[in-house]
Amino acid sequence: MRAKQRTVPLAPPDTPRAGALAQLLRFGVPGALAGFACVAGAQDAATDGQAAVALNPVVVTGSPVATESFELPYSVDSVDMRASQAGNLGVNASEALAGVPGLVIQNRQNYAQDLQISIRGFGARAAFGVRGVKLIADGIPATNPDGQGQAATFNLDTAERIEVLRGPFATVYGNHAGGVIQLFSRKGEGDPRVRASVLGGSWGTTKLGVGAEGETNGVGFVLDASRFDTDGYRDHSKTRRDQGFAKLTLNPDEDSTLTLVANGLRQPDTEDPLGLTWERYQRDPRSVEPEALLYDTRKSIHHLQGGATYARRFGDDRLELTAYTGRRRVTQYQSIPFDIQGGPRHAGGVIDFDRDFHGLGARWIGHHALGEGALTFTAGVDYDQSEDDRRGFQNFISLPSGGQLLGVKGMQRRDEINTVTSLAPYLQLRFAHGPWEWSAGVRHSEVKFKVKDKYIVPGNPDDSGSLKYSRSTPTVGVTYALSEATRLYASLGTGFETPTLGEIAYQTPQTGFNFGLSPSRSKQAEVGVKTFVADNTRLNLAVFAIRSTNEIVVADSLGGRTSYQNATETSREGVELAIESELARNWTARASLTWLEAEYDKAFETRSRGVTTLIPAGKSIPGIPKLTAYAELAWKPVAGIEVAGEALYRGKVYVNDLNDKPAAPSHALVNLRVSAEQQQGPWTFGQMLRVDNIFDRTHVGSVVVGDSNGRYYEPGPERSLYAGVSARYRF
């Protein structure tokens, strides 16, 4: 049995069926969210011939081949970026992914540190960038082999969709795959066309964009360039981001396709406002701590990469080859006090590195009949390497007359070559027979770290060394078709997370690299149901449990440096609910809810500023809200106009392991967006208006987990207004 591709016609409303959904959404969610979710359960089966919306998207993440998400034994969501771009700024992935259950994605309002992303609690500890979650764009990893990633490299203006995979099958992506976020850009198709856009709004925000796409002489092309500027909601958070993107698609012959992709990111002197202490947050959320201004904390990023994918059909089988290379340069000025940088082992307050990275991938996808069933398999291998020429400098210069000039590059204190290499063969299988579909996968990952220390002076010996982590991560799942409209599924898997380069960089403030740090290991289980209510509403429900050992936690935090240890076991248990529906003629709704209990199962000790603290078992893992919810109601009164309201709720978030500092309070936000589009001959004109935080709620947007200075809190903006216009010309 096979569920058909579900499309949803628009028709007059029927009577809402809210009772059961209201019970499922009774976990203290604000009334507005529950109301949205209840309305999303309304049924509607008539049609008036207007455009239909697919509720069963085809996805490729986690599956050997492109498959309808309804049929897969795990939680995976596909977000249509073409629809999400209307009414959004197209700057941060958090704009489009807020409604994905199990995913917490926060805009820090700090472009020097990237988004804060966690999936089912994986990645919540990251103080900068993204760890614990695998990021991929057009088949090219945006996550380094050590597990540290950058979501800022995603180009949202050219994105077709973003897929978010959660649960056991994420582990087939290897190291740091507590979840997977994969972006797919558009393919150049149709008549050539050019476009331009401009938007502006609160906090000195502007964005200018130009682009072209289409197909000519058999070559598809997508080109894009944009500049984003903002003064920032908070003091000392000014940012300029330039992005460029190019994609070419060619068909050398009728059986093969060659895709070339290149993108670049430039962020010069991005100001870093740091986090706030609780006291300062209460006094003035827009302010910064004095250290941010004293040391002019800032970060410059220059990123350029390119890649090629070649795919060729051999009958029903397929060969895919991928190669990529790139370069990333980062200079960051930190607020480490100058008076603690005097020891010969201290690496200074300025981080400066040049990173060269490259990789290769190959896989064979086969389709075969097996008895009365059908077998699909993928066998492949991935090779990735990054090499950092990393230097450290003091963030001050001592003046001949006495005193110091702060926030400048001073004496060198670090010089080394860090190389991380990953080699990972994998195999995935999918077998369908009658109402049953079985899926399985295994990946064997070998991750090697090598450090060549070139800064050897009296008091600072040679810290060179190497280590290797090796682990196989199997997973298995099954789906049963209870009926054409309902699937039951279950899956099991194991995963692991190596420490990142930043986590092995310091053992204690007095010693070198922490080569004794082990990877964290996890076991995951998930059961769920996917069902359609008539032809206009889809509901997904998942229950999951995760057990981790050797969890990587803070061992010591002193002198502006943090060292890590394997100290404890953790558990994560939760429920995810997602509903999407066409309510009536021109009305759509979707809602999601995540309940997640994450805690330490064993006690451990940690140190900060020389004081040892016992963290008892049962404490909540910081950075993870217990309850998150999202709801959206959209209305299209006439063709080309859409009005939509969004409601978001996030429960309180603990900021440290002991849970004894003020938690970031729970909050609910409501946003409104309006978009319009008109066509006049070859021209298409668009307008957008967006109001975020309509009720002007004061809130903490994200937290810096375990900050040794107590600067845990990153405030979210007050009511914000944005407006923009665009024009497109088709040749």
C-alpha positions, 0 to 999 in steps of 0.5 A: 500500500502506498499513500498518494501524493497529498494535495489540498484543495481550497473550499468553504470551512467545515466544523472544526474538530478540536477536542482531541487536539486541545487535549494534546496541546494542554501543556500550559501553552498560551491560549492563542497557540492552542487556538491556532492548533485547534483550528488547524484540525478543521476538515475540508474536502471540497474543491474550487479548482484553485492551486493546491498545496502539497502536504506530503513533500518529497525529501532526500535527507536520511533516505537512499532516494527521494521519498515522500516524507509520509513513508519514512520511519523518522521525523523529517520536515521540508520547508518550502523556501519559495513560500517562506521568502514572502514576508521574510527578510531572507537573512537568517534561517531562523525566519523560515524554520521556527515552526519545525518541531524538535528544532530550537533555532534562535537569532542571537542578535549577534552576527559575530556568533551566528545562530544558536541551533539545537535539535532535540537538545543536541547543540544547545551548549555551543557558545558560537556557531553550530555544533551537534547538528550537521549542516549541508548546502547543495550536498556540500558540508557547512559543518567542519569534520570536527563538528563545528558549523556555520549557518551564516553560509546558507544563501536563503535568497536562492533556496528552494527548500530546507529539510530538517531531519531528527531522530535516529536516522540522523546518525547515518550522517556520522560525527555530530549528527544529532540532527541534520539541516540540509539546504537545496538551492533552486535549479535554473529553469524556464525563461531567463529573468532578472530581479532586484529587491530592497528592504529596510526597517528597524535598528538601521536595517537594510538589505539590497539584492540582485539576481538572475536565473533561468535556462538558456542553450541547455544551461540552467543558471542561478546568480545572486548577490546581496548586501545586508546592513544593520546597526543592531538592536543592541549597542555595539552590534553593527553588521555588514554582510555581503553574500554572493552565489552562483549555480550552473546546471548542465547536461553533458548527455541525456543520462548525466547532469553536472552541477557547479556551485560557488558561494561567498560570505564577507563580514568585515568588523562585525561588532560583538555585543557579548552577553549580559549579566542578569542585572544589566539585562533587567536595567537595559536590555539594549546595552552591553557590558563595559568590556565589549566597548573597552576591547572593541570586541568584533569579528571579521569573516571571509568565506569562499567555497565552490563545488561540483556534483556529477550524476549519471544514470545506468538504467535504474541505478545512479552514480553521484560524485561530489567534490568541493574546496574552499577557504575561510579566514576569521579574525576575532577580538575578544574581551579577555582582560590584558592582565591575565595574558602575561603567562607564557601558556596563554594564547592571547585575546585575538584569534586569527586563522586561515582555514583551507578545506576540501572534500570528496564524495561518491555513492551508488544508488541501486534499485532491485526486485527482491522476491515480491518486494523492492530493494533500494540501496545506497553505498558510498564514502565521504572524505573531508579535510580542513586545515587551520593556520591558527595564530593568537595575539594579545588584544593590547599593546603596552605603551612606552609611557605606561598603560595599554592600548586595548582592542588592537592586535599585539604580541603573538602568543600562538602559532600552529597548524590544526588538521582534521580529517574524516573518512566515512564509508556508509551503506543504506537499505530500504526494502518494501513489501506489502504494508511493511517498509524496512530501512537500515543504515550504517556509517563508519567514521574515522576522525583524525586530529593533528596539531603541529605547534610552531610557537615554542618559547621558554615556558611554552613547550611543544604541544604537537600531537595527534589523536583519532576517533573511530566509531560505527553508527548503525540505525534501523527503522520500520514503517507499517501502513495501517491504512492508505492515510496512516503510517506507524513507524519506529526507529533505533540508532546510535551516534557519536560526537567528537570534541571540536577543535575549540574543545580540545584546544585547552586542557587547563589554563596551564597545559596544552591540548586536551588529547585525552577527551573522548567522544560522546556516544548516544543511543536513540529510539523513536516511535510515531504516527503520520496520518492524514485527516481527510485530504486537507490536514496532516498530523505527525506525532513522535515520541523519542528517548535519547541516552548519552554517555561521556557527555562533553561538559565544562571542566574548568573556566578561568582566564578567558579560556574554557576546558572540557571533560567527559563527566556524565551521562544524560537523558533526553525524552520528549514528544513532538506534534506537528499539524498542517492544514488547509482550513477553508477557501484561502485559509491555511494553518500550521502548528507545532509543539515540542516537549523535551525533558533533558537532564544529567543522569549522573553527578559530576564536578566542574570548576570556574574561577578556581572554585570546584562545584558538584553538579548533582544528578537530576539537574536540567541540561542548560540551553534547552527549553522544556516546551516550545510551540509555534502556530501560523494562520495565513489568509489569501483574500485574492490572488497575489496577496497573503496576510499571516500571523505567527505565534511563538512560545518558548519555555524558560531556559536554564543557563548553567549546569547547577541551574542556580542562576536566573533562568531566561524567562519563558515568553510568547511572541506574535508576528505579522507579515503581509506580502503582495505581488502583481504582474504586468506583462513581463514584469512582476512587482512585489511588496512586503511588510513585516512586524515582529513582536507586535506586543513589544514583549521584553524577552531573552532571545538566546543564552550563552550557556555556562559563561564564566563571567555570568554574561548568559543573556542575549536579549531579543528585540522590541517591536520591529517593523520592516518593509520592502519592494522587489521587481522581476523581469522575464525575457 
